[in-house]
């Protein structure tokens, strides 16, 4: 279903931090990172009912969002395992980081309901048992860095200004660490924590990664899309900040955390439909939108790549200059505003794009 959307012109990125300007070094030094659990600890992690006093404390704080864990907290082995299992089930928890947060809570709740269990933002034995029964493959696995991984090509930096981004030959990754983390749906911090002192830019290095289907960078052929199971309807929930994909029979096929609109430029209401999909889209800036910080009075294009302003995929909707797309900053999805459009992680945008049918209904659910 790939269309001729060679260039994408958007009004929904005004004021957004478009550049992935906080890219990290290629080595996973681990010197300033909290120690991560061992591979065995993650694989062996299992659910245990909390003590009664802990249950009481949890109930008191249930109405509050836990948010991201503090940077100096040790990633939790059970949380890593649950995030991987949710990811495999296509109830995506955002970047796998071993920490509790709204993205994980939303995925847990959606998965529980889909399994006929009560909605819950905290892990329960019933939910864990369902997840644990979904497959026997290890939740973390060894991966050997290849010559191609080490070679790239990579760009030294992504400039913050869009006009300067237009001068780059490709909006590539800036180093192997960034690439490997995104390939395996992980936060860069967790990748470093699981692999202290390992050179991520050296072929032959064996690293520990999340046991998920790695994200590819291929461009699927139009004749091969949409893939099964086909998505017939998409629901964008502004209140819970997520996107849900349904089959023709009404079955929930996938759950994705999302950044949706803002007070400055709220997302639309009502219904629209999917017009088409572009993998590796160009981004074309039109000066009539007068984005803050962009001084150019002429149109210019930014080349494709994972650090393109709309990431690796553009799903075009029947609303002018509006779509569902990827992002150069996957760890911020669900945690920051999108200034209008719907941002998913690149791996989630590719997943939805591979399954959504042209003409699929898209409904916006208000709070």
Secondary structure, DSSP 8 states (H G I E B T S, - for coil): -B-S--EEE-STTTT---S------SEE--TTS-----HHHHHH-------HHHHHHHHHTTTS---S--TTS---HHHHHHHHHHHHTTB--SSB-S---HHHHHHHHHHHHHTTS---SS--HHHHHHHHTT--S-SEEEEE--HHHHH----S---SSHHHHTTSS----SSHHHHHHHHTTB-HHHHHHHTTTEETTSTT-EEEEE-S---------GGG-S-SS-EEEEEEETTTTEEEEE-TTS-EEEEEE-EE--SSS----EEEEEEEEEES-EEEE-GGG--TT----S-EEE--STTSTTTTEEEEESSTT-EEE--S-GGGTTTS--TTSEE--HHHHHHHHHHEEEEEEEEEE--
